[in-house]
Amino acid sequence: MVSVPYRHNARQQAVLDLLERNYRQRSLVHVGAGNAVPLLKDSLWLVVRGMVKLAALSVHGDELLLGLAGPNEPFGEPLSTVEAYEAVALTDSDLLCLPCADIENSPHLALALWKATSARYRQSEALLALLGLRRVEERVRGFLQLLARDYGTPCQGGLRLTMRLTHQDIAGALSTTRVTVTRVIGILRDQNVIAFDNERHLIVLQPQRRAR
């Protein structure tokens, strides 16, 4: 079942207000869609606008989707122990670089980032739970509903995903193949679980919409 995004607007605004007070003199780094974000050993990135894909390479050279970072969410090398970790902008994104030393010296900033990181942790747990489902159709359906809950924009009939994940991205997140994901996407569309708008953005339909 699709729910409205659980991100708390008050918390998001608190993070933005804190950054505005303390980092207004710092310039945002713009990263175009499809470009890699340089990972720094002693700094975190915070997404101000846009969406970043976090991935790694398996021992067989396949790309594995580890998660996504959206507005007000941090990512970076200090938060990961995965080898061959990489970050790529899914959409045109504006990022803020936060040195770890600054975070350590600002309890308020550290608390705000901890709350934002906890949301990423819950997302990772949800992805792991999806991998325990036997049927690939259930995994794909659950993955799209998770994305809609976390990052979807309300629209007529459901929640729209403005980021563009390839079928290979979804396959890498769910331990299956691109061909299987393509087949399941078609099934979910036929079942009116998902739809596409005129710009080919995926919409996860609300139950009442699917019942028609």
Backbone bond lengths (Angstrom), bond angles and torsions (degrees), N, CA, C in turn:
res aa  C-N    CA-C-N  psi(-1)  N-CA   C-N-CA  omega(-1)  CA-C   N-CA-C  phi
1 M - - - 1.463 - - 1.520 109.41 -
2 V 1.313 115.37 135.36 1.460 120.48 -178.74 1.515 109.32 -86.86
3 S 1.301 116.13 135.19 1.457 120.72 176.68 1.519 108.82 -119.43
4 V 1.316 116.24 167.99 1.464 119.71 175.90 1.513 108.62 -71.15
5 P 1.341 118.08 156.96 1.460 120.52 -179.15 1.522 111.60 -53.89
6 Y 1.341 115.98 134.54 1.459 119.39 -176.54 1.515 112.66 -88.19
7 R 1.342 117.88 -6.43 1.460 119.78 179.04 1.524 109.36 -57.47
8 H 1.320 117.25 134.48 1.455 120.88 -178.17 1.519 109.71 -87.49
9 N 1.335 117.96 120.15 1.456 121.53 -178.61 1.520 111.92 -59.16
10 A 1.341 116.73 -37.07 1.461 119.83 -179.55 1.519 110.81 -62.53
11 R 1.333 116.68 -40.61 1.462 119.89 179.31 1.517 110.21 -67.57
12 Q 1.337 116.87 -42.32 1.450 119.91 178.84 1.524 110.66 -60.38
13 Q 1.322 116.28 -43.31 1.457 120.11 -179.25 1.512 110.88 -65.95
14 A 1.340 117.36 -35.43 1.463 120.72 178.74 1.522 110.81 -63.71
15 V 1.342 115.87 -41.13 1.464 119.43 178.01 1.521 110.22 -63.89
16 L 1.343 116.29 -45.22 1.458 120.02 -179.24 1.523 111.68 -63.27
17 D 1.343 116.90 -41.96 1.463 120.30 179.71 1.526 111.05 -62.69
18 L 1.325 115.88 -41.87 1.462 120.38 -179.80 1.523 110.68 -63.76
19 L 1.327 116.73 -43.67 1.455 120.04 179.51 1.525 111.31 -66.39
20 E 1.335 115.97 -37.37 1.460 120.16 179.26 1.525 110.60 -63.18
21 R 1.329 116.76 -39.18 1.466 120.19 -178.62 1.521 112.35 -71.22
22 N 1.340 115.79 -36.90 1.457 118.71 -170.29 1.528 114.88 -104.41
23 Y 1.321 117.31 -17.50 1.460 118.57 -173.77 1.518 112.82 -130.29
24 R 1.322 117.25 23.62 1.455 120.19 -176.30 1.520 112.16 -65.54
25 Q 1.351 116.72 -21.68 1.461 119.48 -179.41 1.527 112.26 -85.00
26 R 1.309 117.32 -7.00 1.457 119.99 -177.63 1.522 110.55 -90.71
27 S 1.304 115.59 144.01 1.454 120.83 -178.73 1.527 109.94 -88.16
28 L 1.306 115.34 141.10 1.453 120.30 174.16 1.523 109.31 -75.31
29 V 1.304 115.14 149.32 1.463 121.19 176.44 1.524 107.73 -101.51
30 H 1.323 115.76 120.75 1.465 119.91 179.78 1.526 109.06 -92.76
31 V 1.332 115.77 129.67 1.462 122.16 178.23 1.526 107.71 -123.84
32 G 1.321 116.20 121.28 1.459 120.09 -179.12 1.517 112.27 -72.70
33 A 1.325 115.91 154.55 1.462 121.46 179.52 1.525 110.75 -55.09
34 G 1.327 115.43 133.32 1.452 121.36 179.08 1.513 114.94 90.35
35 N 1.333 117.52 -7.12 1.462 120.86 -179.04 1.524 111.30 -94.57
36 A 1.320 115.55 148.10 1.456 121.40 179.68 1.526 110.72 -77.40
37 V 1.320 115.70 147.08 1.463 122.33 175.59 1.524 107.49 -99.44
38 P 1.328 118.99 123.38 1.471 119.57 179.58 1.519 110.95 -65.23
39 L 1.313 116.33 130.92 1.459 121.62 -179.59 1.521 108.86 -95.78
40 L 1.320 115.95 127.59 1.453 122.52 -175.05 1.522 110.09 -109.27
41 K 1.318 116.11 139.39 1.456 121.33 -173.58 1.524 112.54 -63.51
42 D 1.318 118.14 -37.19 1.464 121.40 -172.75 1.525 113.16 -116.31
43 S 1.317 116.94 24.90 1.464 119.92 -179.20 1.520 110.39 -143.19
44 L 1.327 115.10 151.11 1.452 122.22 172.51 1.521 108.94 -107.91
45 W 1.309 114.86 154.07 1.455 121.15 170.76 1.517 109.02 -104.33
46 L 1.324 116.55 142.31 1.457 121.69 173.41 1.526 107.86 -120.02
47 V 1.323 116.05 127.08 1.465 120.39 178.59 1.527 108.72 -76.80
48 V 1.310 116.76 120.82 1.463 121.96 175.48 1.529 109.69 -92.88
49 R 1.317 116.13 -46.01 1.459 122.42 174.97 1.517 108.46 -141.61
50 G 1.325 115.82 142.81 1.457 119.68 176.47 1.513 113.04 108.22
51 M 1.335 115.48 -162.67 1.459 122.12 -176.83 1.520 109.05 -149.34
52 V 1.339 116.23 134.60 1.462 122.03 -178.08 1.523 109.41 -121.54
53 K 1.314 115.72 133.88 1.463 122.04 177.16 1.519 109.36 -93.00
54 L 1.337 116.38 130.79 1.458 122.43 178.38 1.525 108.09 -107.47
55 A 1.314 116.29 124.81 1.455 119.62 -172.68 1.518 110.36 -144.16
56 A 1.327 114.91 171.70 1.461 122.03 176.69 1.520 107.42 -149.89
57 L 1.320 116.00 165.90 1.452 121.39 176.78 1.515 109.69 -102.56
58 S 1.338 116.02 135.09 1.468 120.53 176.69 1.519 109.06 -76.77
59 V 1.325 115.56 173.33 1.467 119.96 178.99 1.523 111.36 -64.66
60 H 1.339 116.78 -18.99 1.463 121.14 179.06 1.519 112.04 -95.10
61 G 1.340 116.71 3.36 1.448 120.24 178.00 1.512 114.92 87.93
62 D 1.331 117.43 6.02 1.464 120.91 178.55 1.524 109.97 -84.99
63 E 1.338 115.95 143.83 1.458 119.68 178.27 1.524 110.19 -80.69
64 L 1.331 115.94 133.39 1.458 122.16 178.89 1.520 108.85 -115.51
65 L 1.318 116.54 125.93 1.458 120.75 177.59 1.524 109.11 -79.87
66 L 1.332 116.15 118.48 1.470 120.85 -178.63 1.523 112.35 -93.00
67 G 1.318 116.68 -24.69 1.454 119.62 -178.50 1.507 110.36 162.96
68 L 1.329 114.52 -176.96 1.458 121.95 179.13 1.522 108.87 -129.33
69 A 1.305 116.08 151.72 1.461 121.45 174.37 1.525 107.68 -125.04
70 G 1.339 115.11 119.28 1.455 121.08 179.28 1.516 110.95 -109.23
71 P 1.320 117.00 -168.11 1.467 120.80 -177.39 1.521 113.32 -52.40
72 N 1.334 115.19 133.42 1.470 124.35 178.61 1.530 113.28 70.94
73 E 1.338 117.07 17.79 1.464 120.06 178.40 1.528 109.81 -114.39
74 P 1.338 116.55 136.95 1.468 120.48 -178.95 1.531 111.72 -92.18
75 F 1.307 115.45 157.59 1.461 122.02 171.43 1.519 107.27 -156.51
76 G 1.315 115.59 166.91 1.458 118.62 178.33 1.511 111.48 152.69
77 E 1.317 115.00 169.42 1.459 121.42 -177.28 1.524 113.02 -59.01
78 P 1.349 120.18 -38.56 1.473 118.84 179.84 1.530 113.56 -63.30
79 L 1.335 118.37 -15.35 1.463 120.87 -178.98 1.520 112.58 -97.77
80 S 1.315 118.14 5.03 1.459 120.61 -176.05 1.519 111.32 -137.16
81 T 1.322 115.12 146.52 1.470 121.35 173.02 1.528 110.40 -114.16
82 V 1.331 116.47 8.47 1.460 121.46 -177.47 1.520 109.88 -78.04
83 E 1.327 116.31 132.68 1.451 120.09 175.90 1.530 109.32 -76.01
84 A 1.308 116.46 154.06 1.465 123.06 -179.51 1.526 110.96 58.42
85 Y 1.318 115.60 35.12 1.468 122.11 178.67 1.520 109.26 -75.60
86 E 1.339 116.91 135.67 1.453 119.86 179.57 1.517 110.36 -144.28
87 A 1.322 115.32 156.80 1.458 121.88 178.92 1.521 108.32 -130.09
88 V 1.332 116.00 131.12 1.464 121.95 -177.90 1.522 108.49 -131.79
89 A 1.327 116.90 133.55 1.460 120.81 179.21 1.528 109.83 -71.04
90 L 1.340 115.98 123.40 1.466 120.17 176.34 1.522 111.13 -79.94
91 T 1.318 115.52 -31.81 1.456 121.72 176.76 1.532 107.66 -130.58
92 D 1.323 117.53 168.75 1.460 119.14 172.01 1.524 108.17 -56.44
93 S 1.326 116.89 125.12 1.465 120.90 -170.88 1.523 111.45 -131.13
94 D 1.329 114.95 145.87 1.462 122.52 172.09 1.519 107.85 -111.97
95 L 1.329 115.49 125.89 1.464 121.55 -173.95 1.522 110.31 -123.50
96 L 1.322 114.11 151.78 1.458 121.14 176.54 1.520 108.28 -117.82
97 C 1.326 116.53 128.98 1.465 121.61 179.71 1.530 109.24 -91.47
98 L 1.340 116.02 125.32 1.462 121.79 -178.22 1.528 109.38 -119.90
99 P 1.330 118.67 107.61 1.463 120.54 176.49 1.531 111.13 -60.41
100 C 1.307 116.30 141.32 1.469 120.31 -179.63 1.525 111.10 -60.25
101 A 1.331 117.81 -32.72 1.462 120.71 179.13 1.518 111.01 -62.20
102 D 1.327 117.05 -38.99 1.469 120.43 178.56 1.524 110.71 -66.11
103 I 1.321 116.20 -38.67 1.465 120.18 179.42 1.519 110.37 -65.51
104 E 1.316 116.49 -42.71 1.463 121.05 -179.90 1.524 111.58 -63.48
105 N 1.316 117.30 -30.78 1.468 121.23 -177.17 1.529 113.58 -90.66
106 S 1.323 117.26 0.68 1.464 120.86 -178.95 1.526 109.57 -128.51
107 P 1.335 117.51 96.44 1.474 119.66 -179.93 1.521 113.30 -56.85
108 H 1.325 117.23 -37.64 1.463 119.73 -179.25 1.525 110.93 -66.71
109 L 1.328 116.63 -42.31 1.452 120.06 178.20 1.528 110.61 -66.23
110 A 1.323 116.47 -42.04 1.463 120.53 179.01 1.529 110.85 -60.29
111 L 1.346 116.95 -41.59 1.464 120.37 179.72 1.527 110.94 -65.86
112 A 1.334 116.48 -42.59 1.459 120.10 179.81 1.528 110.97 -62.77
113 L 1.328 117.00 -42.21 1.457 120.37 179.84 1.525 111.45 -70.60
114 W 1.327 116.91 -32.53 1.469 119.51 176.49 1.521 110.48 -63.04
115 K 1.332 116.83 -41.78 1.464 119.93 178.83 1.524 110.51 -65.19
116 A 1.326 116.69 -39.60 1.459 119.62 178.74 1.525 110.93 -67.81
117 T 1.331 116.55 -38.66 1.461 120.42 179.63 1.519 111.17 -67.35
118 S 1.327 117.55 -33.14 1.462 120.55 179.28 1.523 111.01 -62.23
119 A 1.343 117.36 -32.98 1.461 120.35 176.94 1.527 110.09 -66.34
120 R 1.333 117.24 -40.33 1.460 121.17 176.56 1.514 110.73 -63.76
121 Y 1.334 117.11 -36.67 1.461 121.04 179.07 1.529 110.34 -64.34
122 R 1.340 116.62 -42.42 1.463 119.79 177.95 1.523 111.06 -63.63
123 Q 1.325 116.56 -36.36 1.454 119.66 176.87 1.526 110.93 -62.92
124 S 1.328 116.53 -42.41 1.464 120.47 179.27 1.518 111.39 -63.20
125 E 1.333 117.47 -40.78 1.461 120.78 176.68 1.520 111.08 -61.56
126 A 1.334 116.09 -41.24 1.463 120.15 -179.65 1.530 110.89 -64.53
127 L 1.336 116.92 -38.68 1.455 119.99 177.80 1.525 111.20 -64.59
128 L 1.324 116.79 -40.60 1.461 120.22 177.96 1.527 111.13 -63.55
129 A 1.332 116.19 -39.27 1.463 119.83 178.78 1.527 110.84 -63.62
130 L 1.334 117.29 -36.52 1.462 120.21 179.19 1.527 111.34 -64.31
131 L 1.320 116.90 -34.58 1.466 120.09 -179.60 1.531 111.88 -65.84
132 G 1.329 116.60 -19.15 1.462 120.40 178.75 1.514 113.17 -80.41
133 L 1.331 117.39 -9.55 1.465 120.17 178.98 1.527 109.46 -77.72
134 R 1.329 116.69 135.09 1.459 120.06 -175.96 1.521 112.71 -74.29
135 R 1.326 116.70 -40.90 1.458 120.34 -176.08 1.529 110.01 -84.71
136 V 1.338 115.33 128.53 1.449 119.97 -179.53 1.529 110.66 -62.66
137 E 1.314 117.26 -34.97 1.466 120.25 178.82 1.521 111.07 -58.41
138 E 1.335 116.80 -40.41 1.465 120.63 178.64 1.514 110.65 -67.49
139 R 1.333 117.36 -36.72 1.464 120.61 178.97 1.531 110.91 -65.04
140 V 1.340 116.12 -47.19 1.464 119.98 -178.55 1.518 110.48 -64.93
141 R 1.335 116.73 -44.00 1.455 120.28 179.09 1.534 110.04 -60.11
142 G 1.331 116.90 -46.94 1.457 121.14 -179.76 1.513 112.46 -64.14
143 F 1.334 116.74 -36.85 1.467 121.02 -179.91 1.528 110.63 -65.77
144 L 1.318 117.08 -44.70 1.458 120.62 179.86 1.521 111.08 -66.59
145 Q 1.326 117.09 -37.17 1.460 120.34 177.20 1.527 110.94 -67.61
146 L 1.334 116.66 -35.89 1.461 120.66 176.51 1.525 110.59 -63.46
147 L 1.319 116.92 -45.02 1.462 120.54 178.83 1.524 110.88 -63.43
148 A 1.333 115.95 -40.62 1.464 119.47 179.60 1.523 110.74 -64.37
149 R 1.323 116.50 -40.86 1.459 120.49 -179.97 1.519 111.26 -64.55
150 D 1.314 116.42 -41.30 1.465 120.37 -174.58 1.529 112.99 -83.58
151 Y 1.328 116.92 -36.66 1.463 119.41 -169.89 1.526 114.36 -130.94
152 G 1.325 117.19 0.07 1.458 119.54 -175.88 1.524 113.36 -69.55
153 T 1.321 115.09 148.40 1.459 122.67 175.44 1.518 108.60 -104.59
154 P 1.338 118.67 124.73 1.472 119.56 -179.50 1.524 111.79 -57.07
155 C 1.316 115.76 135.76 1.452 122.26 176.47 1.521 108.03 -146.95
156 Q 1.299 116.81 176.56 1.457 120.13 -179.57 1.526 110.05 -62.81
157 G 1.313 115.90 117.38 1.457 120.99 176.54 1.513 115.58 96.49
158 G 1.326 119.26 -14.91 1.456 118.60 -178.09 1.511 113.37 173.96
159 L 1.331 115.69 -143.51 1.457 122.68 -178.47 1.525 108.79 -124.65
160 R 1.333 115.74 127.45 1.464 121.42 -176.76 1.523 110.56 -94.58
161 L 1.336 116.03 136.14 1.459 122.57 174.82 1.525 108.06 -99.51
162 T 1.321 116.18 114.79 1.464 119.48 -177.59 1.525 112.44 -87.11
163 M 1.349 117.11 -18.19 1.456 118.39 175.48 1.530 109.15 -77.73
164 R 1.312 115.85 155.94 1.464 120.23 -178.10 1.529 109.41 -115.94
165 L 1.319 115.49 99.34 1.457 121.49 173.23 1.521 108.87 -92.33
166 T 1.316 116.84 135.16 1.457 119.80 176.31 1.522 109.98 -77.68
167 H 1.318 115.49 164.01 1.466 119.43 175.94 1.528 110.40 -62.00
168 Q 1.335 116.34 -30.63 1.463 119.49 177.27 1.528 110.74 -68.80
169 D 1.340 117.98 -36.80 1.464 121.08 175.99 1.527 110.38 -59.58
170 I 1.332 115.99 -46.29 1.469 120.23 -179.47 1.520 110.29 -65.18
171 A 1.337 116.60 -41.26 1.466 120.21 178.55 1.526 110.68 -61.32
172 G 1.346 116.86 -40.37 1.458 120.28 179.76 1.506 113.06 -66.17
173 A 1.329 117.33 -29.81 1.456 121.01 179.42 1.517 111.77 -77.70
174 L 1.344 116.84 -27.60 1.466 120.89 -170.45 1.521 113.46 -112.87
175 S 1.321 117.53 11.04 1.461 122.45 176.17 1.529 111.57 56.28
176 T 1.326 115.56 52.50 1.460 120.94 176.30 1.513 107.85 -142.73
177 T 1.331 117.94 -164.83 1.453 121.17 -176.50 1.526 110.94 -109.59
178 R 1.327 115.64 158.15 1.456 120.63 178.56 1.520 111.18 -61.22
179 V 1.332 116.69 -40.80 1.466 120.58 -179.32 1.522 110.54 -61.07
180 T 1.332 116.94 -41.43 1.457 120.72 179.25 1.514 111.34 -65.41
181 V 1.333 117.06 -42.34 1.468 120.45 178.65 1.521 110.49 -61.75
182 T 1.329 117.43 -43.02 1.458 120.88 178.96 1.523 110.68 -59.64
183 R 1.320 116.69 -42.08 1.467 120.55 179.44 1.522 110.87 -65.14
184 V 1.329 117.31 -43.29 1.463 121.04 -178.02 1.524 110.75 -68.41
185 I 1.329 117.48 -38.03 1.466 120.20 176.96 1.525 109.72 -57.86
186 G 1.310 116.68 -41.58 1.461 120.44 177.55 1.520 112.06 -63.49
187 I 1.324 116.90 -40.48 1.465 120.89 178.45 1.528 110.71 -64.17
188 L 1.333 116.91 -45.42 1.465 120.69 -179.38 1.526 111.13 -64.32
189 R 1.308 115.96 -34.07 1.470 118.45 177.15 1.525 110.31 -68.63
190 D 1.321 117.06 -42.49 1.464 120.54 178.65 1.526 111.44 -63.51
191 Q 1.331 116.49 -30.69 1.463 121.29 179.53 1.528 112.62 -84.96
192 N 1.337 117.42 2.96 1.466 123.13 -177.91 1.530 112.65 59.82
193 V 1.318 115.34 31.59 1.467 120.13 171.98 1.520 109.33 -82.27
194 I 1.330 116.40 -34.94 1.459 122.29 178.44 1.527 109.02 -132.21
195 A 1.309 115.23 164.26 1.462 122.02 175.12 1.520 107.50 -150.16
196 F 1.330 116.54 174.50 1.462 121.56 178.22 1.523 108.58 -129.36
197 D 1.347 115.66 140.56 1.455 118.68 177.65 1.530 109.73 -86.41
198 N 1.324 116.45 -173.51 1.468 120.55 -176.29 1.521 113.23 -66.10
199 E 1.335 116.53 -20.41 1.461 120.32 178.78 1.527 111.59 -100.07
200 R 1.328 115.60 13.84 1.471 122.58 177.89 1.519 113.12 66.73
201 H 1.333 117.20 22.62 1.452 120.05 170.62 1.521 108.79 -78.15
202 L 1.314 116.78 137.90 1.461 121.17 -179.07 1.520 110.41 -78.97
203 I 1.333 116.83 136.31 1.460 123.03 177.84 1.525 107.80 -119.26
204 V 1.316 116.58 124.46 1.464 121.86 172.90 1.525 106.66 -88.95
205 L 1.326 115.76 115.10 1.457 120.99 -171.92 1.522 111.65 -78.59
206 Q 1.318 115.42 144.91 1.456 121.57 175.42 1.524 109.25 -73.46
207 P 1.349 118.23 152.69 1.465 121.09 -177.17 1.519 113.69 -53.95
208 Q 1.351 117.80 -42.19 1.455 119.65 -177.99 1.518 111.45 -64.82
209 R 1.350 115.99 -30.54 1.458 120.15 177.23 1.520 110.51 -71.22
210 R 1.345 117.50 -37.82 1.454 121.20 -177.62 1.521 111.58 -70.49
211 A 1.350 115.96 -25.57 1.457 118.43 -175.03 1.522 112.39 -73.36
212 R 1.314 118.28 -14.30 1.460 120.75 -176.90 1.518 111.54 -76.28
